[in-house]
Amino acid sequence: MYRARDPLLDLLRQKKNEDKAAEEEWKKKKDEWLEDLKGLSILIRTWLKSALKEGLVRIGDPELVSITEPCIGTYEAPVLKILSIPHDRVILIEPRGVNTAGGQGRVDLSCGPARAMLVRVDRGKWRFAHPRAGANWEMKDLSAESFSETLA
């Protein structure tokens, strides 16, 4: 017995497969993002190792921030809190999301009213983004030196 093809059914099946592939791709992006956030935290802790030993700073208790993004949904990401002992300052290093213009993720650094922005430009590669006149941004690779300059 011959059955005629059902174009609507074919279209719906194709759409379901495309949606599933897109969902898997976004899950992969989120997982890579969370992996890179962990790597960033480890890197910063490495740079702070001497200051931690001398009691100049301490790392706050682990915290999570809830982030909701289109295509990804709601997930939790780690916040790094650095407590500066001599000056009683709190430096927050807080993820904002993976879906950011001009990058593959954004992390904000804040200490009181002072703010800085880290942009993930590739897997495991971060740059500080500093606004300049007009719509231009100065991008500076994250390094121990650029991190120290930003904290200063």
C-alpha positions as CSV (number, residue, x, y, z in Angstrom):
1,M,0.0,0.0,0.0
2,Y,1.4,3.4,-1.0
3,R,1.4,6.2,1.5
4,A,1.8,9.8,0.4
5,R,4.4,11.8,2.1
6,D,3.2,14.3,4.6
7,P,5.1,17.5,4.1
8,L,4.0,19.0,7.4
9,L,5.1,15.9,9.3
10,D,8.4,16.0,7.5
11,L,8.9,19.7,8.4
12,L,8.0,19.1,12.1
13,R,10.5,16.2,12.3
14,Q,13.2,18.3,10.7
15,K,12.5,21.2,13.1
16,K,12.6,18.8,16.1
17,N,16.0,17.5,15.0
18,E,17.3,21.1,14.5
19,D,16.0,22.2,17.9
20,K,17.7,19.2,19.6
21,A,21.0,20.0,17.8
22,A,20.8,23.6,18.8
23,E,20.0,22.7,22.4
24,E,23.0,20.4,22.6
25,E,25.2,23.1,21.1
26,W,24.1,25.6,23.8
27,K,24.6,23.1,26.5
28,K,28.2,22.5,25.2
29,K,28.8,26.3,25.2
30,K,27.5,26.6,28.8
31,D,29.6,23.7,30.0
32,E,32.7,25.2,28.3
33,W,31.9,28.6,29.9
34,L,31.6,27.1,33.4
35,E,34.9,25.2,32.8
36,D,36.6,28.5,31.8
37,L,35.2,30.3,34.8
38,K,36.7,27.6,37.0
39,G,40.1,28.0,35.2
40,L,39.9,31.8,35.7
41,S,39.4,31.3,39.4
42,I,42.3,29.0,39.6
43,L,44.5,31.4,37.7
44,I,43.6,34.3,40.0
45,R,44.1,32.2,43.1
46,T,47.6,31.3,41.7
47,W,48.4,35.0,41.3
48,L,47.2,35.7,44.9
49,K,49.2,32.8,46.4
50,S,51.9,35.0,48.0
51,A,49.5,37.6,49.3
52,L,47.4,34.8,50.8
53,K,50.4,33.3,52.5
54,E,51.3,36.8,54.0
55,G,47.8,37.4,55.2
56,L,47.3,40.4,52.9
57,V,44.2,39.0,51.3
58,R,41.9,36.1,51.9
59,I,39.4,34.3,49.7
60,G,35.7,34.5,50.8
61,D,33.5,31.5,51.1
62,P,32.3,30.0,47.8
63,E,29.2,31.7,46.4
64,L,27.1,31.2,43.3
65,V,25.1,33.6,41.2
66,S,22.0,32.6,39.3
67,I,22.2,33.6,35.6
68,T,19.3,33.4,33.1
69,E,20.1,33.6,29.4
70,P,18.2,33.1,26.2
71,C,18.8,29.6,24.7
72,I,20.6,28.4,27.8
73,G,18.1,28.9,30.6
74,T,19.0,29.4,34.2
75,Y,22.2,28.1,35.7
76,E,24.5,28.9,38.6
77,A,28.0,30.2,38.2
78,P,30.8,30.7,40.8
79,V,31.6,34.1,42.2
80,L,35.1,34.7,43.6
81,K,35.3,37.1,46.6
82,I,38.7,38.5,47.5
83,L,38.9,40.2,50.9
84,S,41.7,42.7,51.2
85,I,42.9,42.6,54.8
86,P,44.8,45.9,55.2
87,H,42.2,48.0,53.5
88,D,39.1,46.1,54.4
89,R,38.0,46.0,50.8
90,V,35.9,43.3,49.1
91,I,36.6,42.6,45.4
92,L,33.9,40.6,43.6
93,I,34.7,38.7,40.5
94,E,31.2,37.9,39.2
95,P,30.1,36.2,35.9
96,R,27.4,37.9,33.9
97,G,26.8,35.4,31.1
98,V,28.1,33.6,28.1
99,N,25.8,35.5,25.6
100,T,27.6,38.8,25.4
101,A,28.2,41.2,22.6
102,G,31.8,41.1,21.4
103,G,32.8,38.1,23.3
104,Q,32.0,34.6,24.5
105,G,31.4,35.5,28.1
106,R,31.7,38.4,30.5
107,V,32.9,38.7,34.1
108,D,32.6,41.9,36.1
109,L,35.2,42.9,38.7
110,S,33.9,45.3,41.3
111,C,35.3,46.9,44.5
112,G,32.9,49.6,45.8
113,P,32.1,51.9,43.0
114,A,35.2,50.8,40.9
115,R,34.4,48.5,38.1
116,A,36.3,46.5,35.4
117,M,35.1,44.0,32.8
118,L,36.7,40.8,31.6
119,V,35.6,39.5,28.3
120,R,36.2,35.9,27.2
121,V,37.4,36.1,23.7
122,D,38.1,32.4,23.1
123,R,38.2,29.2,25.2
124,G,40.4,30.0,28.2
125,K,41.5,33.4,26.8
126,W,40.4,36.6,28.6
127,R,40.9,40.3,28.0
128,F,40.1,43.4,30.1
129,A,37.7,45.7,28.2
130,H,38.2,49.3,29.0
131,P,35.8,51.9,27.5
132,R,37.4,54.7,25.5
133,A,36.0,57.8,23.7
134,G,33.3,57.1,21.3
135,A,32.3,53.5,20.9
136,N,35.9,52.2,21.1
137,W,37.1,49.8,23.7
138,E,40.7,49.1,24.7
139,M,41.3,45.4,25.0
140,K,44.2,44.2,27.1
141,D,45.1,40.5,27.6
142,L,44.6,39.2,31.1
143,S,47.9,38.6,32.8
144,A,49.3,38.8,36.3
145,E,50.4,42.3,35.5
146,S,47.1,43.5,33.9
147,F,45.2,42.0,36.9
148,S,47.4,43.8,39.4
149,E,47.0,47.1,37.4
150,T,43.2,46.7,37.4
151,L,43.1,46.0,41.1
152,A,45.2,49.0,41.8
